[in-house]
Amino acid sequence: MSDKMAAAAPVPTPAAGIPALDIEHAGVADDPRAWSNARKLSVVATVSAASMINGLGTNIYNPAISQIEQDLNASSSSLALSLSLYILIQGGVPLLWSTLSEFWGRKNVYLVSAALGVIGCIVAALAQDINVLIGMRCVQALGSSAVTALGAATLSDIYEPEQRGTMMGIYYSAPLLGPSLGPLLGGVLTESVSWRATFWFLAVFIGICFLPFIPFKDTFRRERSLTYQAALKRRRAYLSAKASETSSISQVTAASRVVSPTPAGEVIPDPTSAQSQSKDEVQVVELSYDQDLEKQQVQHSARVAEPEAAPMEDIKLSLADVNPAKPIIHVLRRMNNLVILVTSGLIFGFTYCVSYTCSRTLANTYGYNALQIGLVLLAFGVGSLVGSVFGGRYSDHVFRKLRARNGGTSQPEMRLESTMVFMPFFPASVIAYGWVCERHVNVAAICVMLFLSGLFSICIYTSTLSYVVDANNGRSSSAVATNSAFRGGTAFIAAELAVPLQNAIGDGGMYSLWAGLILLSELLILLVWWKGGAWRAKWELKEQGVRGP
């Protein structure tokens, strides 16, 4: 298959004498990829535990909705707004966090976001008004969204491409526990204490998860960040222009001060006289001091322009140098990124929709309470967990095999070939789930279909997420943050349309429609597998200032 891909999509090569860009392997001090396995695994464990906050914060809230409505005298539209805004912010804000991490480092962003998350949960637990609760849910989403963008980027800091699939699978298994355990924990806490206990639990959980980040050794290296390097280049250009301007002013000032004191009794010739204008004589006014004006000007200019050649640690970038839009534009203008991000968004939209609508089906049709609903949804979480670990390992296996077959040379698109074996089963399991719900069969069948849907969806998603990281060297955090924005957008739309669709055409019709969208997403993955290398190489050449053939 890889041979067909190479034949179908020839990849342009840089012009002679211009090396291929490989910022991922730029020399750095204390290279995170040279760390011991134990140290790397501790980073994976720390980031994975923190990533559970995302899913827990979204789903632990759902079983408490009816109690909140009564306690705060809130309308159903206000509660729906609290859900939708949480999803939207959680998807969009990582774009800002990722840019900040390219200047502050990963660790500082993790700590700041943790503080915001804890504050949001504490104030929400004390809220006496629905508007305060909605506002604090937004603050909570703001804090919990950072790890969504930076988790995968942190793993790309410490692992080589051939190891990322397995580690992405391990990392992504933790947040998948959130959607499964969230309703279960939310149901237990709400029924045994109150809805406020869910927020106190989250505040304590966030604090515990982020304690390891205090001694955390930052994995970010500025030398391997295209965003940081671009900002540094702009700052150096600014300093160079400023130095040139200062140099010009100093030349005028120095020239105006070249005045020779006249010794007593010496007559200065009149410059207007014929003698002074004679072509045979040149009148030279000697300086009483040994001055070399040109040399002084050169030395002064060099001193002023010195920052242009200063090392990175001597030039401090600030928030004024942060432009969140530029890295995102760099990601989105590549067609391979845009197509795979649409695919990622569709897959996540399905996973969010199924956990949301399944709760309604089980409550309305089967009469289940919050605890029973959480136990059924656990099947989806377990399937996703198995798919994350197995899919990641299988993705790395296929990647290494294709690289060996290609003489040790790899392309990010090789990773997508691992998704093909799961493609026929994913839409089939989605259709089956919809119709077993529609026919109100035994709940065991629903559990089986939830397990299979979670398994196949995450087996595919793990490879697409690894591809997003591999295909964006030096911009991994911006690429993953953009991926989160696409996921948040589709989840927001899915949340708004799920109930009207479920009421209008039922679970069978709605998930038949979802199966069609999933089939479309699989075709888009095949398109990137076929043409992605050429699209990606085209933009890499443009960014290096080389025109393709």
Summary of the structure (lengths in Angstrom):
residues: 549
radius of gyration: 30.7
end to end distance: 25.4
largest distance: 120.3
contacts: 1891
relative contact order: 0.14
helix: 77%
strand: 0%
